[in-house]
Amino acid sequence: MDHSLAPVLPLETLRAFEAAARTGSFSSAAEKLNVTHGAVSRQIAKLESWLGLRLFERGARGVVLTSEGQRLFLRTSEAFALIADTSDRWSEPRGAAVVRVSSIPSVSGLWLIPRLSRFEAGSPPLRIVLHVDHRQTDLGDEGIDLAIRCGRGAVHGRISLKLFEEWCFPIATPELSERVGDGAPARLLDFPLIHDSDASGWRAWFGARQIDYRPRPQDRRFEDYNLVLDAAAHGLGIALARPPLTEELLMSGRLVSVDANTVLNPVSYWLDRPVGQPRQAAMELARRIGAEAGLDPRKVENFLSGG
């Protein structure tokens, strides 16, 4: 089979295969890797489909490598041994207390990182491994326990819980805010506006004031909200505050409110998990995230039970 144009399999797939081959059990491999049995099973199925080969014979007492599986096991063992010999490599923490969390750069940098030590502290202590990615991946296949994303609703193939919404308002540096002054909302159009890849927030804010806004040449567009705030903090224009992502910048005084009018962002924040029984550490972290977001604990427990 020619895979020259096919996407490269993620390392997690080969790691799941190597663990299952070494232990002779998908359940033991899942325990070793701190993922669910279903995650290992899906990774093996993905690998077998990609190779077009059966790698394991499934039995009541575990799994046994086929001849093709034996050959692949030898190659992967050699490859992992070579990687292990690299002195400056980074090893991802593993253990029962490790929780793998995926999110986009803005949420990771502006909401998760400031709260990371608080989420990890407590009883039991947790270790969060953060995966920053724009892609909407299959959480189970990637071995991700939880994901925090921006979106307009639940995602198929995941169990989702709305964390919070955000009421947006214009912000700028104190110097630019003084130049903007007070008055009708349309005065903001005399200055460059900054938005991320989606200008729907500004459209909604002006639309609530009966103004039809469309991005203009003098406005600035950045792919990520982190850059939107950096640009605003350097005086390049007016941005929309998206609480709670803007808490620290507003508290520091680098950015201030330009107009008191707010609008509900069409996009909300969601906590996702794969279908199936979550690991205990993931359940504990979900409870801590829910408490930080001010959610009713019963909603979080319903999310964890899959109800």
VOBA-1610 file (N, C-alpha, C; in pm, whole numbers, padded with zeros to 5 digits, always signed):
BEGIN
Met+00084-00119+00000Met+00000+00000+00000Met+00088+00125+00000Asp+00058+00220-00090Asp+00139+00340-00101Asp+00085+00448-00008His+00166+00486+00094His+00125+00589+00188His+00202+00718+00167Ser+00261+00735+00049Ser+00346+00852+00027Ser+00268+00982+00038Leu+00137+00980+00005Leu+00057+01100+00013Leu-00037+01099+00133Ala-00035+00990+00213Ala-00124+00978+00327Ala-00069+01054+00445Pro-00157+01105+00534Pro-00108+01174+00653Pro-00031+01079+00743Val+00070+01131+00810Val+00151+01050+00900Val+00070+01018+01024Leu+00076+00893+01067Leu+00004+00854+01188Leu+00064+00926+01309Pro-00021+00971+01404Pro+00033+01034+01524Pro+00110+00935+01609Leu+00205+00986+01685Leu+00289+00901+01770Leu+00205+00823+01869Glu+00092+00880+01914Glu+00008+00811+02011Glu-00042+00678+01958Thr-00061+00667+01826Thr-00109+00542+01768Thr-00005+00432+01783Leu+00120+00463+01750Leu+00227+00364+01765Leu+00256+00335+01912Arg+00242+00436+01997Arg+00265+00414+02139Arg+00161+00319+02196Ala+00034+00335+02152Ala-00072+00244+02197Ala-00045+00103+02148Phe-00002+00089+02023Phe+00029-00043+01970Phe+00144-00107+02048Glu+00250-00031+02074Glu+00366-00086+02143Glu+00330-00132+02284Ala+00248-00052+02354Ala+00207-00088+02489Ala+00119-00212+02490Ala+00027-00222+02394Ala-00061-00340+02386Ala+00018-00466+02350Ala+00115-00450+02260Ala+00197-00564+02222Ala+00285-00611+02337Arg+00335-00516+02413Arg+00426-00551+02524Arg+00350-00616+02640Thr+00228-00568+02667Thr+00152-00620+02781Thr+00059-00733+02745Gly+00025-00747+02615Gly-00068-00850+02572Gly-00212-00822+02610Ser-00243-00695+02634Ser-00378-00660+02677Ser-00405-00514+02646Phe-00521-00486+02587Phe-00560-00347+02563Phe-00585-00276+02696Ser-00645-00347+02792Ser-00673-00287+02922Ser-00544-00251+02995Ser-00446-00340+02992Ser-00318-00311+03057Ser-00246-00197+02988Ala-00256-00193+02855Ala-00195-00083+02780Ala-00261+00050+02817Ala-00394+00049+02830Ala-00466+00170+02868Ala-00423+00217+03007Glu-00406+00121+03099Glu-00364+00157+03234Glu-00222+00215+03233Lys-00136+00156+03152Lys+00003+00203+03143Lys+00010+00344+03085Leu-00074+00372+02986Leu-00070+00501+02917Leu-00162+00605+02981Asn-00243+00560+03080Asn-00338+00649+03147Asn-00440+00707+03049Val-00493+00617+02965Val-00604+00652+02877Val-00710+00544+02897Thr-00821+00558+02828Thr-00927+00459+02841Thr-00900+00338+02751His-00964+00225+02785His-00955+00105+02702His-01002+00136+02560Gly-01111+00215+02550Gly-01163+00250+02418Gly-01065+00329+02335Ala-00987+00417+02400Ala-00888+00496+02326Ala-00782+00406+02265Val-00734+00308+02341Val-00634+00214+02288Val-00694+00133+02175Ser-00816+00083+02194Ser-00880+00002+02091Ser-00896+00081+01961Arg-00934+00209+01970Arg-00950+00291+01850Arg-00817+00318+01782Gln-00712+00339+01862Gln-00580+00363+01803Gln-00532+00239+01728Ile-00553+00121+01784Ile-00512-00003+01717Ile-00592-00022+01588Ala-00723+00004+01596Ala-00807-00010+01477Ala-00763+00087+01368Lys-00726+00208+01408Lys-00678+00306+01311Lys-00550+00259+01244Leu-00459+00204+01325Leu-00331+00155+01272Leu-00353+00037+01178Glu-00439-00057+01216Glu-00466-00172+01130Glu-00530-00130+00999Ser-00621-00032+01007Ser-00685+00017+00885Ser-00584+00086+00795Trp-00495+00165+00854Trp-00395+00238+00778Trp-00298+00143+00710Leu-00258+00037+00782Leu-00164-00060+00725Leu-00232-00162+00635Gly-00362-00182+00655Gly-00432-00287+00582Gly-00394-00425+00631Leu-00356-00436+00760Leu-00311-00562+00818Leu-00377-00584+00952Arg-00397-00711+00987Arg-00442-00744+01122Arg-00318-00762+01208Leu-00310-00686+01316Leu-00192-00689+01402Leu-00211-00774+01526Phe-00335-00795+01568Phe-00363-00873+01688Phe-00472-00976+01661Glu-00460-01089+01727Glu-00570-01184+01737Glu-00636-01159+01871Arg-00765-01124+01869Arg-00836-01095+01992Arg-00887-01224+02055Gly-00868-01234+02186Gly-00915-01351+02259Gly-00977-01311+02391Ala-01040-01409+02459Ala-01107-01380+02586Ala-01008-01337+02694Arg-00883-01384+02685Arg-00785-01355+02789Arg-00684-01247+02747Gly-00711-01178+02638Gly-00620-01074+02595Gly-00600-01077+02446Val-00488-01026+02401Val-00459-01020+02259Val-00321-01081+02233Val-00306-01137+02115Val-00180-01200+02074Val-00141-01141+01939Leu-00014-01106+01925Leu+00034-01049+01800Leu+00027-01149+01686Thr-00015-01102+01568Thr-00003-01183+01448Thr+00142-01175+01401Ser+00175-01249+01297Ser+00312-01243+01245Ser+00345-01103+01196Glu+00246-01036+01131Glu+00268-00898+01087Glu+00285-00806+01208Gly+00208-00832+01313Gly+00220-00753+01434Gly+00355-00771+01500Gln+00407-00894+01498Gln+00539-00920+01556Gln+00647-00839+01485Arg+00640-00835+01352Arg+00740-00760+01275Arg+00731-00610+01307Leu+00607-00558+01316Leu+00591-00416+01347Leu+00638-00387+01490Phe+00612-00479+01582Phe+00654-00460+01721Phe+00806-00448+01731Leu+00877-00531+01656Leu+01024-00523+01658Leu+01071-00386+01606Arg+01007-00339+01500Arg+01049-00210+01442Arg+01016-00093+01535Thr+00896-00094+01593Thr+00859+00016+01682Thr+00944+00014+01810Ser+00976-00105+01860Ser+01060-00113+01979Ser+01198-00055+01952Glu+01252-00086+01834Glu+01382-00029+01797Glu+01373+00123+01784Ala+01264+00171+01723Ala+01249+00315+01702Ala+01236+00388+01836Phe+01155+00333+01927Phe+01140+00397+02057Phe+01270+00393+02137Ala+01348+00286+02120Ala+01477+00277+02188Ala+01572+00385+02137Leu+01569+00411+02005Leu+01653+00517+01949Leu+01611+00654+02002Ile+01479+00675+02010Ile+01430+00803+02062Ile+01471+00820+02208Ala+01464+00709+02283Ala+01498+00715+02426Ala+01644+00750+02447Asp+01730+00721+02348Asp+01872+00751+02362Asp+01905+00897+02339Thr+01808+00975+02292Thr+01832+01117+02268Thr+01834+01190+02401Ser+01946+01249+02436Ser+01965+01302+02571Ser+01881+01425+02600Asp+01848+01505+02495Asp+01779+01631+02521Asp+01630+01624+02491Arg+01575+01504+02481Arg+01434+01491+02448Arg+01346+01531+02567Trp+01224+01572+02538Trp+01125+01603+02641Trp+01030+01485+02654Ser+01010+01438+02776Ser+00919+01326+02801Ser+00791+01380+02863Glu+00679+01349+02801Glu+00551+01393+02855Glu+00524+01320+02986Pro+00485+01394+03091Pro+00455+01328+03219Pro+00342+01227+03203Arg+00354+01116+03273Arg+00251+01013+03271Arg+00225+00967+03413Gly+00104+00925+03438Gly+00068+00879+03571Gly-00081+00896+03591Ala-00132+00836+03698Ala-00276+00839+03723Ala-00327+00980+03745Ala-00242+01071+03794Ala-00284+01208+03824Ala-00270+01302+03705Val-00217+01254+03593Val-00196+01339+03475Val-00326+01350+03396Val-00361+01473+03360Val-00480+01498+03278Val-00436+01573+03153Arg-00471+01521+03039Arg-00436+01584+02912Arg-00552+01672+02866Val-00524+01801+02851Val-00626+01900+02818Val-00589+01968+02688Ser-00686+01979+02598Ser-00664+02045+02470Ser-00743+02175+02466Ser-00682+02279+02407Ser-00754+02405+02387Ser-00683+02488+02282Ile-00748+02596+02240Ile-00690+02685+02142Ile-00593+02781+02211Pro-00504+02848+02137Pro-00403+02933+02200Pro-00458+03041+02291Ser-00564+03111+02250Ser-00614+03222+02332Ser-00669+03173+02465Val-00748+03068+02465Val-00803+03015+02589Val-00691+02958+02677Ser-00595+02891+02613Ser-00483+02834+02687Ser-00403+02943+02758Gly-00367+03048+02684Gly-00280+03151+02740Gly-00350+03249+02832Leu-00478+03280+02803Leu-00546+03386+02876Leu-00636+03336+02988Trp-00678+03208+02982Trp-00769+03158+03086Trp-00711+03040+03162Leu-00654+02943+03089Leu-00604+02823+03157Leu-00473+02847+03231Ile-00375+02906+03164Ile-00242+02923+03225Ile-00250+03003+03356Pro-00324+03116+03362Pro-00331+03188+03489Pro-00394+03107+03603Arg-00469+03003+03570Arg-00537+02922+03671Arg-00475+02784+03688Leu-00368+02756+03614Leu-00314+02621+03609Leu-00270+02571+03747Ser-00195+02653+03819Ser-00148+02608+03951Ser-00264+02582+04045Arg-00371+02661+04035Arg-00488+02641+04120Arg-00561+02513+04081Phe-00570+02486+03951Phe-00635+02362+03908Phe-00555+02238+03950Glu-00423+02249+03954Glu-00340+02134+03989Glu-00333+02110+04140Ala-00353+02217+04218Ala-00344+02205+04363Ala-00470+02140+04419Gly-00462+02099+04544Gly-00578+02039+04608Gly-00556+01893+04632Ser-00662+01827+04673Ser-00656+01684+04703Ser-00757+01611+04616Pro-00711+01524+04526Pro-00571+01490+04503Pro-00501+01594+04414Pro-00369+01608+04425Pro-00296+01696+04333Pro-00300+01639+04192Leu-00306+01727+04093Leu-00313+01685+03953Leu-00194+01742+03877Arg-00165+01683+03763Arg-00065+01738+03671Arg-00133+01753+03536Ile-00144+01877+03488Ile-00212+01904+03362Ile-00110+01914+03249Val-00130+01835+03145Val-00050+01844+03023Val-00137+01914+02919Leu-00093+02033+02877Leu-00175+02117+02789Leu-00134+02096+02644His-00232+02065+02560His-00212+02050+02416His-00281+02169+02347Val-00201+02257+02289Val-00254+02378+02225Val-00270+02351+02077Asp-00393+02364+02027Asp-00419+02325+01889Asp-00545+02394+01840His-00546+02435+01714His-00666+02492+01653His-00757+02383+01597Arg-00704+02263+01578Arg-00783+02157+01516Arg-00890+02104+01611Gln-01001+02060+01553Gln-01105+01993+01630Gln-01083+01843+01614Thr-01000+01786+01702Thr-00957+01648+01687Thr-01055+01552+01752Asp-01037+01423+01723Asp-01110+01319+01793Asp-01043+01300+01929Leu-01108+01342+02034Leu-01045+01340+02166Leu-01005+01199+02209Gly-01093+01103+02183Gly-01063+00966+02223Gly-00943+00911+02150Asp-00936+00934+02020Asp-00824+00883+01941Asp-00693+00949+01982Glu-00698+01076+02020Glu-00576+01148+02055Glu-00538+01131+02202Gly-00620+01059+02278Gly-00588+01039+02420Gly-00608+01164+02504Ile-00695+01256+02458Ile-00722+01380+02531Ile-00836+01356+02629Asp-00816+01397+02754Asp-00919+01377+02857Asp-01028+01483+02851Leu-00987+01610+02835Leu-01081+01721+02834Leu-01036+01824+02730Ala-01133+01901+02682Ala-01100+02009+02587Ala-01186+02130+02622Ile-01127+02247+02610Ile-01202+02372+02626Ile-01196+02445+02493Arg-01312+02481+02439Arg-01316+02543+02307Arg-01418+02656+02305Cys-01410+02736+02200Cys-01512+02836+02170Cys-01600+02779+02060Gly-01729+02797+02072Gly-01817+02743+01969Gly-01960+02787+01991Arg-02046+02741+01902Arg-02187+02780+01905Arg-02278+02667+01949Gly-02221+02556+01995Gly-02304+02446+02042Gly-02222+02321+02064Ala-02292+02213+02100Ala-02224+02086+02124Ala-02166+02032+01993Val-02065+01947+02006Val-01997+01888+01891Val-02029+01740+01885His-02060+01691+01765His-02091+01550+01748His-01970+01464+01787Gly-01996+01356+01858Gly-01889+01265+01898Gly-01822+01305+02028Arg-01870+01412+02092Arg-01818+01455+02221Arg-01935+01476+02317Ile-01906+01473+02445Ile-02002+01517+02546Ile-01960+01657+02588Ser-02052+01752+02577Ser-02019+01893+02592Ser-02098+01958+02705Leu-02034+02053+02771Leu-02095+02130+02879Leu-02059+02277+02858Lys-02161+02364+02852Lys-02132+02507+02836Lys-02073+02561+02966Leu-01952+02620+02955Leu-01885+02676+03073Leu-01936+02816+03104Phe-01930+02904+03006Phe-01976+03041+03029Phe-01992+03113+02896Glu-02067+03220+02901Glu-02081+03311+02787Glu-02001+03437+02818Glu-01993+03527+02722Glu-01918+03649+02746Glu-01993+03770+02689Trp-01994+03876+02769Trp-02053+04003+02728Trp-01939+04096+02689Cys-01932+04128+02562Cys-01818+04201+02506Cys-01842+04353+02509Phe-01731+04428+02523Phe-01737+04574+02518Phe-01605+04625+02463Pro-01604+04744+02401Pro-01482+04797+02337Pro-01376+04837+02441Ile-01249+04810+02409Ile-01137+04846+02495Ile-01023+04900+02410Ala-00938+04980+02473Ala-00821+05037+02406Ala-00723+05083+02514Thr-00609+05133+02471Thr-00515+05189+02567Thr-00576+05315+02630Pro-00531+05353+02749Pro-00585+05476+02810Pro-00569+05598+02719Glu-00458+05604+02647Glu-00433+05718+02558Glu-00534+05722+02444Leu-00556+05608+02381Leu-00651+05604+02270Leu-00793+05623+02321Ser-00824+05567+02437Ser-00958+05584+02493Ser-00990+05731+02517Glu-00890+05807+02560Glu-00911+05951+02582Glu-00941+06022+02451Arg-00874+05980+02344Arg-00900+06040+02213Arg-01040+06005+02163Val-01085+05882+02190Val-01219+05839+02146Val-01326+05918+02218Gly-01307+05938+02348Gly-01401+06017+02427Gly-01537+05952+02442Asp-01634+06032+02488Asp-01771+05985+02506Asp-01857+06028+02387Gly-01972+05963+02375Gly-02062+06000+02268Gly-02133+05881+02208Ala-02183+05899+02086Ala-02258+05793+02019Ala-02165+05678+01980Pro-02217+05553+01977Pro-02133+05438+01941Pro-02064+05452+01806Ala-02125+05526+01713Ala-02067+05540+01579Ala-01931+05609+01583Arg-01897+05678+01693Arg-01768+05747+01700Arg-01652+05649+01693Leu-01675+05523+01730Leu-01567+05424+01727Leu-01521+05398+01584Leu-01609+05425+01486Leu-01574+05400+01346Leu-01472+05501+01293Asp-01442+05603+01371Asp-01339+05698+01331Asp-01199+05644+01360Phe-01191+05525+01421Phe-01063+05467+01460Phe-01052+05325+01407Pro-00932+05273+01391Pro-00916+05134+01347Pro-00973+05038+01451Leu-01044+04940+01403Leu-01098+04835+01490Leu-01017+04707+01469Ile-01000+04631+01575Ile-00918+04509+01570Ile-01009+04390+01600His-00994+04286+01520His-01072+04164+01544His-00988+04043+01506Asp-01035+03926+01547Asp-00964+03803+01510Asp-01018+03754+01376Ser-01005+03625+01348Ser-01044+03573+01217Ser-01194+03586+01191Asp-01271+03606+01297Asp-01416+03620+01284Asp-01457+03757+01337Ala-01514+03840+01251Ala-01555+03975+01292Ala-01698+03977+01346Ser-01754+03861+01377Ser-01894+03856+01419Ser-01917+03931+01550Gly-01815+03937+01637Gly-01831+04011+01761Gly-01858+04158+01738Trp-01777+04220+01650Trp-01798+04361+01618Trp-01931+04382+01545Arg-01965+04289+01456Arg-02094+04303+01387Arg-02210+04300+01487Ala-02198+04209+01585Ala-02303+04199+01686Ala-02309+04325+01773Trp-02191+04377+01811Trp-02189+04496+01897Trp-02250+04616+01825Phe-02209+04640+01702Phe-02267+04753+01627Phe-02412+04725+01590Gly-02444+04599+01558Gly-02581+04565+01522Gly-02680+04595+01634Ala-02636+04573+01759Ala-02721+04604+01874Ala-02745+04753+01887Arg-02661+04834+01820Arg-02677+04980+01818Arg-02735+05027+01683Gln-02793+04934+01606Gln-02854+04963+01475Gln-02753+05022+01377Ile-02630+04972+01383Ile-02526+05014+01288Ile-02477+04891+01214Asp-02471+04899+01082Asp-02425+04787+00999Asp-02273+04797+00983Tyr-02201+04711+01053Tyr-02055+04715+01045Tyr-02002+04610+00949Arg-01909+04651+00866Arg-01834+04560+00780Arg-01686+04597+00792Pro-01596+04496+00802Pro-01452+04528+00814Pro-01405+04620+00703Arg-01320+04715+00739Arg-01271+04817+00644Arg-01120+04804+00629Pro-01062+04866+00527Pro-00917+04856+00506Pro-00834+04902+00625Gln-00882+05003+00699Gln-00803+05052+00813Gln-00812+04962+00936Asp-00906+04869+00937Asp-00919+04777+01050Asp-00812+04669+01041Arg-00785+04605+01152Arg-00679+04503+01157Arg-00738+04369+01197Arg-00689+04265+01130Arg-00737+04129+01153Arg-00620+04040+01191Phe-00635+03964+01300Phe-00534+03869+01344Phe-00602+03734+01365Glu-00526+03626+01345Glu-00584+03492+01353Glu-00621+03452+01494Asp-00551+03506+01594Asp-00574+03460+01730Asp-00603+03578+01821Tyr-00688+03556+01921Tyr-00728+03665+02011Tyr-00612+03716+02096Asn-00512+03631+02124Asn-00393+03679+02193Asn-00331+03798+02119Leu-00321+03786+01986Leu-00262+03892+01904Leu-00353+04014+01896Val-00484+03992+01899Val-00577+04104+01902Val-00550+04191+02025Leu-00534+04127+02141Leu-00509+04203+02264Leu-00371+04268+02262Asp-00271+04198+02209Asp-00138+04258+02198Asp-00142+04384+02111Ala-00213+04373+01999Ala-00223+04489+01910Ala-00294+04606+01978Ala-00402+04576+02050Ala-00474+04682+02120Ala-00387+04744+02229Ala-00311+04661+02302Ala-00226+04711+02410Ala-00112+04798+02357His-00080+04783+02228His+00025+04867+02167His-00035+04985+02090Gly-00163+05011+02112Gly-00224+05131+02058Gly-00260+05125+01911Leu-00276+05005+01856Leu-00304+04994+01713Leu-00452+05008+01679Gly-00538+05015+01780Gly-00679+05030+01751Gly-00764+04988+01870Ile-00894+04974+01845Ile-00990+04936+01949Ile-01026+04789+01930Ala-01023+04714+02036Ala-01061+04572+02033Ala-01185+04552+02118Leu-01242+04432+02108Leu-01354+04395+02195Leu-01301+04312+02311Ala-01334+04355+02433Ala-01300+04274+02550Ala-01390+04151+02551Arg-01329+04037+02581Arg-01404+03912+02591Arg-01380+03852+02729Pro-01453+03902+02829Pro-01437+03847+02964Pro-01472+03698+02963Pro-01397+03614+03036Pro-01291+03653+03130Pro-01150+03650+03070Leu-01136+03643+02939Leu-01003+03636+02879Leu-00924+03766+02897Thr-00993+03876+02922Thr-00924+04005+02930Thr-00905+04054+03074Glu-00933+03970+03172Glu-00929+04013+03312Glu-00795+04077+03350Glu-00685+04009+03320Glu-00554+04056+03366Glu-00515+04189+03301Leu-00539+04204+03171Leu-00502+04328+03103Leu-00584+04447+03155Leu-00712+04424+03185Leu-00796+04532+03236Leu-00757+04567+03379Met-00725+04468+03459Met-00684+04494+03597Met-00550+04568+03602Ser-00463+04539+03506Ser-00332+04606+03504Ser-00342+04750+03456Gly-00452+04787+03389Gly-00468+04922+03338Gly-00409+04944+03200Arg-00348+04840+03141Arg-00292+04856+03006Arg-00403+04880+02905Leu-00519+04822+02929Leu-00635+04844+02845Leu-00751+04887+02934Val-00836+04975+02881Val-00950+05027+02957Val-01074+05025+02869Ser-01188+05035+02931Ser-01314+05039+02857Ser-01327+05170+02780Val-01373+05157+02656Val-01395+05275+02570Val-01542+05313+02567Asp-01628+05213+02582Asp-01773+05235+02575Asp-01838+05133+02667Ala-01935+05177+02744Ala-01998+05089+02844Ala-02098+04992+02782Asn-02137+05013+02659Asn-02234+04923+02595Asn-02172+04784+02574Thr-02251+04681+02600Thr-02205+04543+02585Thr-02294+04468+02487Val-02244+04352+02446Val-02323+04263+02362Val-02285+04119+02395Leu-02380+04030+02387Leu-02352+03889+02411Leu-02284+03831+02289Asn-02164+03776+02309Asn-02090+03715+02198Asn-02167+03595+02145Pro-02183+03582+02012Pro-02250+03463+01958Pro-02177+03333+01992Val-02049+03343+02028Val-01967+03225+02059Val-01959+03207+02210Ser-01977+03083+02257Ser-01966+03051+02399Ser-01844+02962+02422Tyr-01814+02936+02550Tyr-01704+02847+02587Tyr-01760+02714+02635Trp-01697+02607+02590Trp-01749+02472+02618Trp-01638+02384+02673Leu-01677+02297+02766Leu-01589+02191+02816Leu-01635+02061+02751Asp-01545+01995+02681Asp-01576+01870+02611Asp-01498+01754+02671Arg-01553+01635+02655Arg-01481+01512+02688Arg-01520+01404+02589Pro-01437+01300+02575Pro-01474+01190+02485Pro-01592+01112+02542Val-01661+01043+02456Val-01767+00952+02500Val-01704+00836+02576Gly-01769+00790+02681Gly-01717+00679+02761Gly-01691+00724+02903Gln-01642+00634+02984Gln-01617+00663+03124Gln-01489+00743+03140Pro-01496+00863+03198Pro-01374+00943+03216Pro-01284+00882+03325Arg-01156+00912+03317Arg-01064+00874+03423Arg-01090+00959+03546Gln-01053+00907+03663Gln-01080+00977+03789Gln-01015+01115+03792Ala-00889+01124+03745Ala-00820+01254+03746Ala-00891+01354+03656Ala-00941+01307+03541Ala-01013+01396+03450Ala-01144+01443+03512Met-01211+01355+03585Met-01335+01394+03651Met-01309+01501+03757Glu-01201+01485+03832Glu-01168+01583+03935Glu-01135+01718+03873Leu-01059+01718+03764Leu-01026+01845+03699Leu-01151+01910+03642Ala-01241+01833+03584Ala-01366+01889+03531Ala-01445+01957+03642Arg-01445+01898+03760Arg-01515+01960+03873Arg-01450+02093+03910Arg-01316+02098+03910Arg-01246+02222+03945Arg-01269+02330+03840Ile-01269+02290+03712Ile-01296+02387+03604Ile-01439+02438+03615Gly-01534+02347+03642Gly-01674+02388+03657Gly-01692+02485+03773Ala-01623+02459+03885Ala-01633+02549+04000Ala-01576+02686+03966Glu-01464+02689+03893Glu-01403+02817+03853Glu-01497+02895+03762Ala-01573+02824+03678Ala-01667+02890+03587Ala-01799+02922+03654Gly-01815+02884+03782Gly-01937+02916+03856Gly-02055+02829+03820Leu-02030+02707+03773Leu-02140+02619+03733Leu-02202+02548+03853Asp-02327+02514+03839Asp-02395+02429+03936Asp-02327+02292+03936Pro-02279+02241+04051Pro-02212+02111+04053Pro-02294+01998+03994Arg-02426+02011+04001Arg-02510+01904+03944Arg-02497+01898+03792Lys-02475+02012+03728Lys-02454+02012+03583Lys-02322+01943+03548Val-02219+01966+03630Val-02090+01903+03605Val-02101+01752+03623Glu-02170+01706+03728Glu-02187+01562+03750Glu-02268+01499+03638Asn-02366+01569+03588Asn-02445+01520+03474Asn-02357+01506+03351Phe-02269+01604+03330Phe-02171+01600+03220Phe-02080+01480+03234Leu-02033+01450+03353Leu-01940+01340+03376Leu-02009+01204+03362Ser-02136+01200+03396Ser-02208+01072+03385Ser-02260+01046+03245Gly-02251+01150+03160Gly-02296+01133+03021Gly-02442+01157+03004Gly-02509+01211+03107Gly-02652+01235+03100Gly-02689+01359+03022
//
